[in-house]
Amino acid sequence: MLIHACRDMLGKEVAMPLYENRNNALNTVTLAGDLLADVHVGNESVIRSMVDNLLKKQVDRPRIIAIDGWYGVDFEQLVDSLRLCAKQERKLTVETIAMASVFRSEEEIGTYVHTYLTDDPSFGWVNRDGVLSDLLDTAKVATLRNRLQNRDSVADLVVVYGPGACVPELTEVYDYIVYADFTMQPMLWKMWGGELVPFGKTKPDTSYVWKQYYYNDFYLLYRQKKHLFSVMDYYVDAVVADELKGMGACAYQSMIDELVQYPIKQVKIMQPGPWGAYRYKDLWQVEGLECNAWNELAGIELSILVDIGAGKPINIPSQNIMQRPKQLVGAHVAQTYPDLFPLQVWLDDGYFPEPVAWERSSMPIHNHPSTQYVQEHFNEPLGRYETYYIVESYRNSSTWMGYKEDADLEEWERLCRESENRKVIPNWEDFIKRWDTNVGDLFLIPPGTTHGHGGNQMILEMDTGPSVAGTEYSFFTYDFARNTWDDTTKTMSAKPMKMHLEHSFNNQKWIRESRVLSHHRSRPLTIDGNGKFRKDRYATIPEMPFHIERIFMEETADNDTEGRFMHIVTLTEGERITIMSKSDPTRKTTIERLQSCVIPAGFGEHSFINESGRHAMVVVLRLKMG
């Protein structure tokens, strides 16, 4: 199943299209029978169960319910459905209160948010400590609290709804608490379509900007969600407004407990762009996708589909599995980087059936920031440390990395600033070093290293994830002054990308080709094997915080998270493998070629079983410290 949506590339002038690929993405877990009985599928069943559960409460009338949730949820439809059910099926009157009416004024919210938007045109400052209550009018909260405590209504039911409905100041006044959830990609689709309803509003705000979400609103929503998970009575998958799925809090928590005991597959995303290529046409049928720059195979912004035996899968954001951080990412990461999912994997397409110019097949020339840089400039916890592993190579496959030994670097900076990616730099190849590549090559790309995918190859890009919100940190220096992709016309006719020249040059390490050759082109060293399997670990450098390993097998191979290290595993050769716990063989999943899955730190010893009848290879991304 493929769903088209929109997502921003930070620093671009227009939204870029996004395609969500659910092929082989289902995770199957088992719930106890009594818990499964508390799972409801379909709007009528979900709404009826909420009303009936509320009516079971032995409290005075009116009964009071809070429906809180994430951006993107259609709260108006949800509340209208509840009102209709209560009136027609239970003969009850309903009063509704939009939580938006309790927020501070638009001007006051704007003043609060401005701190985190900053004057940087491409990035902001993370709101590390704020909570949703910061945006509420304290007098209005007190008035609402008193009214609810006194049950001051002539209706049978009072419904308070919208983000913030169950802030800590109000939690104890409710008889029943519902959390309605939404995943990242459909929410971004709404954002870029001008359909998102932000804090303090009941109607969409077409002027809402992405920076407000990534640097402020996400964090307020996330901390509110964590609070709700500790107090809620009922959880609703509200991603599709007409296909609700709901369950009691015990069933939900049991689902999460079970899910993190398995290898976890995520819903891939696929995205065109100015260097987009065409290998995907041989691998996946993607309706509407006309070129493919890269796919995200594993990361915090993806969603997760869970089959618990309810007839339809539950769709949750990956942030939800961070409820079990020690099991998922390990104690070290959980303590050092609270709430952070620290790793991500992308697949960069680069196949062209006919030769094209480098200016068509190459990524922008860019670099990434260190931990110190993102802490000082964006209030983020972890820098972006990256690797390129070459999965497939074709004629003239190449990677750009480092500067030529004789390059005039002051001249390069001058040309880039003069260009601003609006004026072509004809002699750009005089400065950037091109490297021929082949399958199995690994490039280590620490912060400040100028680089870019050159095309005619398929790259498995394995990185640290710098942001709890999934914010991108690439500092673009030069993109050949080319147009980017317009998914409406299916042509390269959109505006050129904006560059991040101040960040790019402030962050530069000015690494030249001799350093790349001696330190950044890593080779694999065999650390285990017996003829039927082999485990390699690529040589590393001290500044890189993770290891890249690969495991070749004919039939089976073993590995171990040691209870400390989350692994992200990608099948790069072969057709299908099963990943199975050695202590509990029922805990397993199967992935296909060029699909990743997350193996939780607590998973322990496990086996890879080659299902294709010939050799298979997995590439493993894991942190060095745990």
Secondary structure as the mmCIF struct_conf table of DSSP 4:
data_model
#
loop_
_struct_conf.conf_type_id
_struct_conf.id
_struct_conf.beg_label_comp_id
_struct_conf.beg_label_asym_id
_struct_conf.beg_label_seq_id
_struct_conf.end_label_comp_id
_struct_conf.end_label_asym_id
_struct_conf.end_label_seq_id
STRN STRN1 LEU A 2 ARG A 7
TURN_TY1_P TURN_TY1_P1 LEU A 10 GLY A 11
BEND BEND1 GLU A 13 VAL A 14
STRN STRN2 MET A 16 ASN A 21
TURN_TY1_P TURN_TY1_P2 ASN A 23 ASN A 24
STRN STRN3 LEU A 26 THR A 28
HELX_RH_AL_P HELX_RH_AL_P1 GLY A 33 LEU A 36
TURN_TY1_P TURN_TY1_P3 ALA A 37 ASP A 38
STRN STRN4 VAL A 39 VAL A 41
BEND BEND2 GLY A 42 GLY A 42
HELX_RH_AL_P HELX_RH_AL_P2 ASN A 43 LEU A 55
TURN_TY1_P TURN_TY1_P4 LYS A 56 LYS A 56
BEND BEND3 LYS A 57 LYS A 57
HELX_LH_PP_P HELX_LH_PP_P1 ASP A 60 ASP A 60
BEND BEND4 ARG A 61 PRO A 62
STRN STRN5 ARG A 63 GLY A 69
TURN_TY1_P TURN_TY1_P5 TYR A 71 GLY A 72
HELX_RH_AL_P HELX_RH_AL_P3 PHE A 75 ARG A 90
STRN STRN6 VAL A 94 ALA A 98
HELX_RH_3T_P HELX_RH_3T_P1 MET A 99 VAL A 102
STRN STRN7 PHE A 103 PHE A 103
HELX_LH_PP_P HELX_LH_PP_P2 ARG A 104 SER A 105
HELX_RH_AL_P HELX_RH_AL_P4 GLU A 106 LEU A 117
BEND BEND5 ASP A 119 ASP A 119
BEND BEND6 PRO A 121 SER A 122
BEND BEND7 ARG A 128 ASP A 129
HELX_RH_3T_P HELX_RH_3T_P2 LEU A 132 LEU A 135
STRN STRN8 LEU A 136 LEU A 136
HELX_RH_AL_P HELX_RH_AL_P5 THR A 138 GLN A 149
TURN_TY1_P TURN_TY1_P6 ASN A 150 ARG A 151
BEND BEND8 VAL A 154 ASP A 156
STRN STRN9 LEU A 157 TYR A 161
BEND BEND9 GLY A 162 GLY A 162
TURN_TY1_P TURN_TY1_P7 PRO A 163 CYS A 166
TURN_TY1_P TURN_TY1_P8 PRO A 168 LEU A 170
HELX_RH_3T_P HELX_RH_3T_P3 THR A 171 VAL A 173
BEND BEND10 ASP A 175 ASP A 175
STRN STRN10 TYR A 176 ASP A 181
HELX_RH_AL_P HELX_RH_AL_P6 MET A 184 TRP A 192
TURN_TY1_P TURN_TY1_P9 GLY A 193 GLY A 194
TURN_TY1_P TURN_TY1_P10 PHE A 199 GLY A 200
BEND BEND11 THR A 202 LYS A 203
TURN_TY1_P TURN_TY1_P11 THR A 206 SER A 207
HELX_RH_AL_P HELX_RH_AL_P7 TRP A 210 GLN A 212
HELX_RH_PI_P HELX_RH_PI_P1 TYR A 213 ASP A 217
HELX_RH_AL_P HELX_RH_AL_P8 PHE A 218 VAL A 231
BEND BEND12 ASP A 233 ASP A 233
STRN STRN11 TYR A 234 ASP A 237
BEND BEND13 VAL A 239 VAL A 240
TURN_TY1_P TURN_TY1_P12 ALA A 241 ASP A 242
BEND BEND14 GLU A 243 GLU A 243
STRN STRN12 LYS A 245 GLY A 248
HELX_RH_AL_P HELX_RH_AL_P9 ALA A 249 LEU A 259
TURN_TY1_P TURN_TY1_P13 VAL A 260 GLN A 261
BEND BEND15 TYR A 262 TYR A 262
STRN STRN13 ILE A 264 ILE A 264
STRN STRN14 LYS A 268 GLN A 271
TURN_TY1_P TURN_TY1_P14 PRO A 274 TRP A 275
STRN STRN15 ALA A 277 ALA A 277
BEND BEND16 TYR A 278 TYR A 278
TURN_TY1_P TURN_TY1_P15 ARG A 279 ARG A 279
HELX_RH_AL_P HELX_RH_AL_P10 TYR A 280 LEU A 283
TURN_TY1_P TURN_TY1_P16 GLU A 287 GLY A 288
STRN STRN16 ASN A 292 ASN A 292
BEND BEND17 ALA A 293 ALA A 293
STRN STRN17 TRP A 294 ALA A 298
TURN_TY1_P TURN_TY1_P17 ILE A 300 GLU A 301
BEND BEND18 LEU A 302 LEU A 302
STRN STRN18 SER A 303 ASP A 307
BEND BEND19 GLY A 309 LYS A 312
STRN STRN19 ILE A 314 PRO A 317
HELX_RH_3T_P HELX_RH_3T_P4 SER A 318 GLN A 323
BEND BEND20 ARG A 324 ARG A 324
HELX_RH_AL_P HELX_RH_AL_P11 PRO A 325 VAL A 329
HELX_RH_AL_P HELX_RH_AL_P12 ALA A 331 THR A 336
BEND BEND21 TYR A 337 TYR A 337
TURN_TY1_P TURN_TY1_P18 PRO A 338 ASP A 339
STRN STRN20 LEU A 343 ASP A 348
BEND BEND22 PRO A 353 GLU A 354
HELX_RH_AL_P HELX_RH_AL_P13 TRP A 358 SER A 361
BEND BEND23 SER A 362 SER A 362
HELX_LH_PP_P HELX_LH_PP_P3 MET A 363 PRO A 364
STRN STRN21 ILE A 365 ASN A 367
HELX_RH_AL_P HELX_RH_AL_P14 THR A 371 PHE A 378
BEND BEND24 PRO A 381 LEU A 382
STRN STRN22 GLU A 386 SER A 393
TURN_TY1_P TURN_TY1_P19 ARG A 395 ASN A 396
STRN STRN23 SER A 398 TYR A 403
TURN_TY1_P TURN_TY1_P20 GLU A 405 ASP A 406
HELX_RH_AL_P HELX_RH_AL_P15 LEU A 409 SER A 419
TURN_TY1_P TURN_TY1_P21 GLU A 420 ARG A 422
BEND BEND25 LYS A 423 LYS A 423
TURN_TY1_P TURN_TY1_P22 PRO A 426 ASN A 427
HELX_RH_3T_P HELX_RH_3T_P5 TRP A 428 ASP A 430
TURN_TY1_P TURN_TY1_P23 PHE A 431 PHE A 431
STRN STRN24 ILE A 432 ASP A 436
TURN_TY1_P TURN_TY1_P24 VAL A 439 GLY A 440
STRN STRN25 LEU A 442 ILE A 445
TURN_TY1_P TURN_TY1_P25 PRO A 447 GLY A 448
STRN STRN26 HIS A 451 HIS A 453
BEND BEND26 GLY A 455 ASN A 456
STRN STRN27 GLN A 457 THR A 464
TURN_TY1_P TURN_TY1_P26 VAL A 468 ALA A 469
STRN STRN28 PHE A 475 TYR A 478
TURN_TY1_P TURN_TY1_P27 PHE A 480 ALA A 481
STRN STRN29 THR A 484 ASP A 486
TURN_TY1_P TURN_TY1_P28 ASP A 487 LYS A 490
STRN STRN30 THR A 491 ALA A 494
HELX_LH_PP_P HELX_LH_PP_P4 LYS A 495 MET A 499
HELX_RH_AL_P HELX_RH_AL_P16 LEU A 501 ASN A 506
BEND BEND27 ASN A 507 ASN A 507
STRN STRN31 ARG A 512 ARG A 512
HELX_RH_AL_P HELX_RH_AL_P17 GLU A 513 ARG A 515
HELX_RH_PI_P HELX_RH_PI_P2 VAL A 516 HIS A 520
STRN STRN32 ARG A 521 SER A 522
STRN STRN33 PRO A 524 GLY A 529
BEND BEND28 GLY A 531 LYS A 532
STRN STRN34 PHE A 533 TYR A 538
TURN_TY1_P TURN_TY1_P29 PRO A 542 GLU A 543
STRN STRN35 PHE A 546 MET A 553
BEND BEND29 GLU A 554 GLU A 555
STRN STRN36 THR A 556 ASP A 560
TURN_TY1_P TURN_TY1_P30 GLU A 562 ARG A 564
STRN STRN37 HIS A 567 GLU A 573
BEND BEND30 GLY A 574 GLU A 575
STRN STRN38 ARG A 576 SER A 581
BEND BEND31 LYS A 582 SER A 583
TURN_TY1_P TURN_TY1_P31 PRO A 585 THR A 586
BEND BEND32 ARG A 587 ARG A 587
STRN STRN39 LYS A 588 GLU A 592
TURN_TY1_P TURN_TY1_P32 ARG A 593 LEU A 594
STRN STRN40 SER A 596 ILE A 599
HELX_RH_3T_P HELX_RH_3T_P6 ALA A 601 PHE A 603
STRN STRN41 GLU A 605 ASN A 610
BEND BEND33 SER A 612 ARG A 614
STRN STRN42 ALA A 616 LEU A 623
BEND BEND34 LYS A 624 LYS A 624
#
